């Protein structure tokens, strides 16, 4: 990566929510990039322009499955954080799952943890 800031790619369908998440990430020192299509995700991952992929809860199940396959096939060690409303969400691949209702502080805490540790696959406990 050419910059010292960690690049977080936020993939989602709701522009307002995506912008809010990007603002939270950027004000805490991360570089964020919002994308809303599978094609943009493929391009970003193939160009090695991401340190972490954040999948928003606004994605369809099909989009989540496609995104997980694309990212893990291109880079099996890329951390993926999947936001969900369901506390019973099942892990689909090698992603970490976070309940979107846990809020922005927990989101930042999770991003920092994933970027500072070796590749992990886990569910984040409810605080």
Steps between C-alpha positions, in 0.01 A plus 500: 500500500633842414357684799560459871129524581316171496255477210151381598265409217134536599266304274132580539179604326382791715700811410411688821606215729816447298594868522441497875726198545766654280487822703543307826795304356669805346470718811689233695793478259396240245466558130157391382357418163133433441390268222156380401558243227662160466697632200654776715583247769676274248700796366598621847607156622689419178687830524598413859344821629357366825625401843152402623159451341189603690175347375196704596177346619324663202641242260285215373594146597615447141726808513647387832575155360656646185707751696628235739597272211675781309700623797602160638594370153712808424659526844423229758662710774296817439299584811127526437254654743133423427237715664167338575180569691470141608675388819462146362676564169696204374850533374513436125873503431794652685331817619456659839141584584389812689147601592435840342307606811823491704574849365795695360732454798477122470545528123827690546613263772436204269679659203806577715504146639477341155774720356737445790476123527585212271215368288218399730154363459265568784179637632539810712341457842212715606634763745 
